Amino acid sequence: MKTFTIALGSDHAGFAYKEQIKARLLAAGHTVRDFGTTSEVPCDYPDFIRPVAEAVARGEFERGIVLGGSGNGEAIVANRVRGVRCGLCWNEQVAVWNRAHNDGNVLSLGQRTISEELALKIVDIWLETPFEGGRHLPRIQKIDA
């Protein structure tokens, strides 16, 4: 598998999965920067998600992964940053479509909505799936315009 530079961020509700994902990514040889949070102490997710999205948009990281309780707020914050295409994924097929059809560069996951095993599987699939291009490319160009 190709290795990536990956930015990670979560709030308190996604912290446990973030730590498991980080360990798995590092073991697989990816370069990872953890933008926080550092515990399950309640915090505000935009403080950790926006820096991840901005770093991906600047090209400092190839991909980003953000986590929270549902992943919804995290996806919203990430998508406010121009150049980010963040998808909330809750199963393996949605992860494939996020990459293959939308060239997603940030993945959002909800710790309270899926099992840890499924979250790890989604991360693997999302990283392995290439963008198909073709008929999807003009749509991505319209998003970025």
C-alpha positions in Angstrom: 0.0 0.0 0.0 1.2 3.5 -0.8 2.0 5.6 2.3 0.6 9.1 2.8 1.2 12.2 4.9 -1.9 12.4 7.1 -3.3 15.1 9.4 -5.5 13.8 12.3 -7.8 15.7 14.5 -10.7 15.1 16.9 -12.7 16.4 19.7 -13.2 14.5 23.0 -16.0 12.4 21.5 -13.6 11.0 18.8 -10.5 10.8 20.9 -10.4 7.1 21.5 -10.8 6.2 17.8 -8.3 8.8 16.8 -5.7 7.2 19.0 -6.4 3.8 17.5 -6.3 5.1 14.0 -3.1 7.0 14.7 -1.4 3.8 15.9 -2.5 1.8 12.9 -1.4 4.5 10.5 2.0 4.8 12.0 2.4 1.0 12.1 1.6 1.0 8.3 4.4 3.5 7.6 2.3 6.6 7.1 3.6 10.0 8.3 1.1 11.4 10.8 0.6 14.7 12.6 -1.9 14.7 15.4 -3.6 18.1 15.7 -5.3 17.1 18.9 -7.2 16.9 21.1 -5.2 15.0 23.7 -7.8 13.6 26.0 -11.5 13.0 26.5 -11.9 16.3 28.4 -14.8 18.1 26.6 -13.6 20.6 24.0 -14.8 22.4 20.9 -14.2 20.5 17.7 -13.6 23.4 15.4 -10.4 24.2 17.4 -8.9 20.9 16.2 -10.7 20.2 12.9 -10.0 23.5 11.1 -6.2 23.2 11.5 -6.4 19.8 10.0 -8.4 21.0 7.0 -6.2 24.1 6.5 -3.1 22.0 6.5 -4.5 19.6 3.9 -5.7 22.6 1.8 -2.2 24.1 1.9 -0.7 20.9 0.7 1.2 20.1 3.8 -0.6 16.8 4.1 -2.0 14.6 1.4 -5.0 13.5 3.4 -6.8 14.3 6.6 -8.9 12.3 9.0 -11.2 14.0 11.5 -13.4 12.5 14.2 -16.1 13.4 16.6 -19.2 11.9 18.1 -21.2 11.8 14.9 -18.6 13.2 12.5 -21.2 15.7 11.1 -19.9 18.8 12.7 -16.4 17.8 11.9 -17.3 17.4 8.2 -19.0 20.8 8.2 -16.0 22.6 9.6 -13.6 20.8 7.3 -15.7 21.6 4.2 -15.7 25.4 5.1 -12.0 25.4 4.0 -11.5 25.9 0.3 -9.8 23.0 -1.4 -11.1 20.4 1.1 -13.5 17.7 0.0 -14.5 16.0 3.3 -16.9 13.1 3.4 -18.6 11.6 6.4 -18.3 7.9 5.9 -20.3 5.3 7.9 -19.7 2.1 5.9 -17.2 0.6 3.5 -19.1 1.5 0.3 -19.5 5.2 1.2 -15.7 5.3 1.8 -15.1 3.9 -1.7 -17.5 6.4 -3.3 -15.9 9.3 -1.3 -12.5 8.6 -2.9 -13.5 7.1 -6.3 -16.2 9.7 -7.2 -15.4 12.7 -5.0 -11.6 12.6 -4.7 -12.1 13.1 -1.0 -9.0 14.4 0.8 -10.5 14.5 4.3 -12.4 11.6 5.9 -14.8 12.3 8.8 -15.9 9.5 11.2 -18.3 9.4 14.1 -17.1 7.4 17.1 -20.6 7.2 18.5 -22.1 5.8 15.3 -19.8 3.0 14.1 -17.7 0.3 15.8 -14.0 0.7 16.2 -13.4 -2.3 13.9 -15.5 -0.7 11.1 -13.8 2.7 11.6 -10.4 1.1 11.1 -11.7 -0.8 8.0 -13.1 2.4 6.5 -9.8 4.2 7.0 -7.9 1.4 5.2 -10.4 1.3 2.3 -10.4 5.1 2.0 -6.6 5.3 1.8 -6.4 2.4 -0.7 -9.1 3.7 -3.1 -8.0 5.9 -6.0 -9.9 8.7 -7.6 -11.6 7.3 -10.8 -11.4 10.7 -12.7 -13.3 10.5 -16.0 -16.9 11.7 -15.6 -16.2 12.7 -12.0 -13.4 15.1 -12.8 -15.6 17.9 -14.2 -17.7 17.8 -11.1 -14.7 18.1 -8.9 -13.5 21.0 -10.9 -16.9 22.7 -10.4 -16.6 22.2 -6.7 -13.2 23.8 -6.6 -14.1 26.6 -9.0 
